[in-house]
Amino acid sequence: MDRYELRREDYSLTTDHTDLQAAFAKLFQSHCGIDEVRAAEATGFDEGLWKQLIATGATSMAISEAEGGDGATLVDLTLIAEEVGRALAPVPWIDHVVSARLLARLGALAGDEAIISGTRILALDAAGTGTSGKRLVAQGAIADEIIVREGDDIVRVSFSDKPARVDNLAKLPMAWVDPGAADTRTPVAGGPEAVKAFELAVDEWRLLTASALVGLLEATMRIAAEFAVSRYTLGVPIASLQGISHPLANIAITVESGRNLGRKAAWFLDNEPDVRPELASAAYVYMTEEASKSATFAVHVQGGLGVSTEAASTAYLTRARGWPLAGGDPARAAVRVAELAAARETAQASA
């Protein structure tokens, strides 16, 4: 038995893991209620919450100790991402940490304390296909620098006047960005290895977004379940009806399935990145499809109340549908799963 055999199938959390997740859950419960989420919708960013978050070390922990960070694992990061999703937190944490990790991977971070600490915000063009021209960037309206791919080159761009936010279903600080019109363009790296590093950053973005959708969906399920046990029809709570209870149980299964798949993907990327590289995109594809369907049902449980703009469940539904689109067409992730799995099968067949 090799030293990883058992751990490949065991994704239970340690006490340190549960303490870490509990700490961030408490932070968001204290500073990111639904009223704060609604208040930040005009810009897609809560600067006060971001300062609270980076004060905890949530950005620096994502960087290796060799680069001046705290050396957290990807499993650790999925736990924080769950809480970001559960709270609908209007902060650029996912985009910033995967961008900073990319710069470190390419040898371009150089102990930059402003980036490591999160006081200088990075965005990743996760939807980019390597072509030139304008593209929508999820955090483009607030980022100090944006990491883009142009062909085989990875470039950092910045604007003296940040691009204007465009309204979007996900309530993100999304903006149209034209790298060619940037005030500052700094080449980071080029060639096949640079492209591979960028694709890994996109995989990490998909993984953490999938984990955020897990937290989002679990919160949505609880809202629907609490309503269902308190709402009566013909003298019984609607939660006792099979048309309500069975789909809610299916949502609970989806939450646990997505959570376990995300943790498995994170473990493999950390420890054996070449063994199951498709798992990160697989988790993203799964949660992209299931979160939207399940959040829609959770809204329907509440009837007319659920579809009102004031309902918390509506805020969760719009983000369940909108957050995945920040990475472009989710079908691209499904294609990546197929390509990586096919490449592994081909390599094993020829070995």
Secondary structure, DSSP 8 states (H G I E B T S, - for coil): --TTTTGGG-----HHHHHHHHHHHHHHHHH--HHHHHHTTTTT--HHHHHHHHHTTTTGGGS-GGGTS----HHHHHHHHHHHHHHT--S-HHHHHHHHHHHHHTT--TT-HHHHHTSS-EEE-TT--S--S-EEETTTTT-SEEEEEETTEEEEEE-SS---B---TT----EEE-GGG-SEEEEEEESHHHHHHHHHHHHHHHHHHHHHHHHHHHHHHHHHHHHHHH-EETTEEGGGSHHHHHHHHHHHHHHHHHHHHHHHHHHHHHH-TTTSTTHHHHHHHHHHHHHHHHHHHHHHHTHHHHTSTT-HHHHHHHHHHHGGGGGS-HHHHHHHHHHHHHHHHHHHHH-
